[in-house]
Amino acid sequence: MAANISDHDSDVPALAEARPGCGPMASAEGPLRRRVLDAVRAAGAAARIDLAKELGVSPASVGAITAELIEAGFVREVESPRRESRRDGDAARGRPRVGLGVRPEAGFVAGLKLSDHAHTAVVMDFAGGVAGEAELPRGRLRLRSEALLDETEAAVDAAVGAAGLRRGDLAAVGVGLPGLIRHGEGRVLWSPLLRRTTGPG
């Protein structure tokens, strides 16, 4: 059964407010499901018919994929910015134009920057918005790896707490550490924050 891709739906009781996009799109290649999700994230709010035109695919394909994304909890219906329409009756009735937006609470990630004067951490939601952030001043310049890991965890926990989340709510954590690092091996060869070279990071 083909999915309904109408931009207007009088049965929608209350639409979530659209959020700014976090584009541009990551890639024009790859599976259509990922391209549709990227397009929605980049736009902030996009109608199904507009997605079909932008991606050069059939409205039925977009309708089916967006239905899957809604079911999976990645996308939700939002009120899309109204465009000029020839259907004056719709404008007169004031029915909202239904678009699609990413569900911010669908996932969270954290990013950290470790430095000699302070550690900063930020938690981002699935829509690219800042959910929480924290900054922890540092005292000693060089630490043992165990002590630096303790400071890193403290910075993460502070940002997660500011977001009203728990550490287990994070899907991933990225850490920026100054120095010479072999990323492929997960090894820190040298860092101005550490007393000596460490093993696997």
N, C-alpha and C positions, 0 to 999 in steps of 0.2 A: 504493500500500500504506500503510495507516494506521500511524502511528508508535506504538510501545508507550509508554504513559504510566504504567506501573506504578510505584508508589512503592518497591517492593522488587525487587531484582534480584540474585539469588545469583551471577550471572556476573561482577559487578563485582569485580575482585581487590582493589583498595585505593582507597578514596575519599579525596580531598583534604579537609583540614580546612576547614570553613566559616569565613569571616571576617565580622566585623561589617559590617552594612549602612551605606551612606552616603546614606540617604534624607533627606527624603521623595522621592516620585516627582516628576520634573520636570514632567510634565503628564499629564492624563487624556485628552488629545486626541492625534491624530496616527496614523500607521501602527501597526498592531498589532505589527509586529516591534520598533519602538522602544519601545512600551509594555511589551512583555514584558521587554526588556532593562532598562528603567528599574525595573520591579518587582523583578527579580532583584537589581539593584544596591542598591535601597532596603532589601530584606529581608536581604541578606547570604547567605542560603540559603533556597530555597523549592522545595517539591515541585511537580511539573507540575500535579497536580490542584488544588493550592491556588492556583496562578497562574490557572488556568481560572476558578475561582470568584471570585477577586478582580477579574479583568478582565471577567467576565461573558461569556465566550466558550466555545466548545465545547472539550473536552479534546483532540479530534483536531486542532483548529487550533493549540493550544498545543504539542502534540507535534510537529507539522510544523515550526513556527517554531523551537522550541528545538533541533531536530535541525539546522536550518540554522545557528543561532548556534554550536552546538558545532563543526560542520564548518568554519565561518569562523574559529574560534579565539577567539571572544569569551566563551564560556561553557563551563564544565566541570561534570562531575558531582561532587558533594560529599556528605558525610554530613550529612543534615538532622537537626535536633533531633527526637528521638523523641516522638511524641504518644501518648496513651493510645489503645489499639486494642482492638476487640472480638475481634480474632484473636489469642487468647492463644498459639496455636501459634507465630506469628511472633515474639512477644516472647520465648518460651521458647528459640527457636532463636537469638535474638540477632542476627538479620540486620539490617544497618544500613538505615535509611530513606534512600533515594537522593533527594537534592535537587539543585538547580542553583545554582551560584555563578559570579560573574564571574571570568575568568582575570586576575589582577593583571598578568601580564606581557604582556597583549594590547596595551598601549600606555602611553606615559608623556608627561606634560606638565610644564612648569616654570613657576613663578611667581616674580617678583622684585619686591621693594620697595626702591626707591632712596630714600635719605634723606641728610641732611647729616652724620650721624655714622657710619653703616654701611649697607652693602647686604646684604640678606638674600635668599636664594634657597632654594626648596624644589622637589623633584621628587616628583610624585605618580604612582602607578600607576593602572591602569585601574579598580581596585576602590576608589579613593579613599584608599588608604594612602600614608603618607609613605615614599618609597624612599630619599631622601637630602636633606640640607639643609646650608647653609653660611652663614656671616656674615663679611663682609669689612669691617674698619674703614676709615674714610676719614680723610684728613689735610686736604687743602685743601677749602675750602667751595665755591668756584666753579671750574668747569673748562670748557675748550673741549669742544664736542660730541664730537670725536674721542676725547679722553681719557676722557670719561664712557662712551662706547661700549666702550672698552677695559676699564674697570672692570666694566661690565655683563657683558661676555663672561667676564671672570675669575670673577665670581660664579656665572654659569651653569656654567662648567667645574668649579668647586669642588663644587657641588651634584651635578652629574652624576657626578663622580669618587667622591663619597661614596656614590652609589647603585650604583657598579660598572658604570656605563653609559658610552656615548659620546654626544657632542652629536648625532650623526646618529640616535640612538635616540629623540629627542624628536619627538612629533607636532606640538607647538605650544609657544610661549613667550609668556607674558603679562607685561607690565612695568607697574608702578605708579610714576609719576613725579609729584612735586608740581609745581604750577604751573598755568598757563592753557594748555589743550591743545584743539585742534580735532580731535577723534577722527575725524570723517568725512573730513577732509582729510589726516590724518596729520601735522599740524604742531604744533610746540611754540611758542606765542607768547611764553611767559616761564616760567622755572623758577629757583628759588633755587639750583639746583645748577649752572646754566650761566652763563657770563660774558656771553653775549648771546643774543638770539633766534635760533633755528635755523630751518632750512628743513624740508623733509619729514622726518618722524621715521622 
